[in-house]
């Protein structure tokens, strides 16, 4: 800055001097002209009055004055020229100074730009980086636009301003897009405090919320709203009316809590929908829409899950190989840079240290012998105990469901009797996983293998409980189907008796309609199944929230406030703060989604309940994690477990599809409720639509397609295609593994070559130092060419024994495994000649003559 101020002051002083010199010249010129004019006028006046002699004298004087004036003008012109030359020299100096300054500014601006671009690589502290970065940015913003001139300068300044505004707009738009992602900031906050493993659960929860939101849009927009807007209103028909015997208690909280009363006869369940083929002025085909939406729920879910698995598989291929450079990968890639909490950072540091210790122990114990028989016995015992627990939980659920059928027939059943199934299933899901973890301590598996075994056992527990529940429900459904035949006859005779009684009075008018509340009803087994699934979902929500409140929040409050007056350290010892159970929560989400997939066909409103559950779970569990949980002692990245969770979700999707497909294809629908009433099977709605709404050739095509003779070959073709693609994928994997092995072998060979070269170079140098100067001076490029020409013609044991028989002029003895033979030492008395020496023993003699004017000499060699 001081230099710039001095230069500016010098420029101002130079400009002031030039201005002062111009003013003086101008004043001299004006003063000279005025004097000359005044003298001329005086002389003219005198000449008019004086005689002739005086006139002559005046003329002479005028001539002299004219000469003086011309001389003065010449002097002024010279002064002007000198002044203009000095001004031009000063201006040229100023221009050269300005050009030098601009060049310096450009260099400084470029240096500052390079500094800004390479600031991340500087080994400085963050405070110094920030200060230097701010100074460099301010310098570039101040002087970058000053490098232009005139219009170019303005255009450059405008262009720079627009570029900055565009960068700011893109940054703001990216921030806006990030803020538009649901719960992105909450998940980032959790990730910064607890690591990416805990955040993976909330990302999975958000993904499940998106899937359920799409499913809710399908069901709500294509099934529920058309029925509510265009269907028959409530009370117009028996299936949409509460029976007369239940109307007194239809609005009680205890009844509504069990999803009976008015909730049972609402659009939430299957039995509310009418079986009219078309409804409303749009002629909307509701039964067909109900069937197609139920099928599309599974189709869309299958497509989304497989797509997510494929994306995760593509991302996982970019990860490094864990088998090579284990310690290097752990050293340079183990840290999670999203951690922002000091406690989590300390835990992550301890986790990395522990992983190093585990890797060292694994390397040491890989060669140790252990008691294999004892280990096998303990693992078999642990598996037997866990299988017993699974069988016991399945039997308990089956027993409770059977008891619930007897409780449902009782008039004054209590709250526990009505909700016994849900309570038992929730308690089993709460206490069995810790029991499995305790039993798994006998197996002494590696932590990764033990985690997979634990997840598989919990999955088997939930799946066994769910299918046991379904089998018990199937028994209940069969009983209700047997009951429907009796109720169907009673309903028929009731309607016929009402018609005969009104016609038997002799009146010709139409009989008054029977009140829908008085018509006998069937059991409507579809609605019963839907109610059971809704109860399970609601009870699972309540148990999850109560567990979080009691097990996390109350426990954290107790540890926090009672630790000051307790006998031991509650934070470090028992009970301490709770950790977030990632695997248990993810499996809970997976099985809850399986219940939604199975129950949505019988209760269309179940998807809406699940959307509300996921929405509240996001806020509630985020609050619980941030307020009541502590980071894990071993923080792991969760990128490699996403596909495992997706695989479990795909499996539960397939297993939840089986019961729904069985009911659609095998069981007859209820006769007085639901959109498929009056048909033998639910899938007949497709045949009816094809026959009545499509041309005949389309019906023929569908009949041919539905022929088992085509379906079975198509299934076989799909199985063969899957087998072929799987074989191709395995072949690619094997080829990839072989290529990796070859690359590793090539790296090892290159490494060995470098090591051998580094070890042999000192030995060769020592041998060269032992050689005489005469042998060292014999190396000549022409002789080297001759040796190259002679080397292909070498025969005999010397030529076959080693291709480096004369390496750098060092003689070797003939034969395989020949050793170095040093030449005898001799005193050098004269400079070495350039002639061709005789070969050492063991070297082949040259054949023929070398090219040149004299035999034995090279071309152009002087004759000695």
PyMOL commands that set and color helices and strands:
alter all, ss='L'
color gray80, all
select helices_A, chain A and resi 2-49+52-117+119-121+126-143+145-147+151-180+184-194+196-230+238-240+244-249+253-257+270-272+286-316+326-333+342-365+372-408+415-418+420-442+447-503+516-518+525-565+582-599+606-628+639-665+684-693+696-705+708-770+773-777+781-791+797-801
alter helices_A, ss='H'
color red, helices_A
select strands_A, chain A and resi 578-579+629-630
alter strands_A, ss='S'
color yellow, strands_A
deselect
rebuild
show_as cartoon
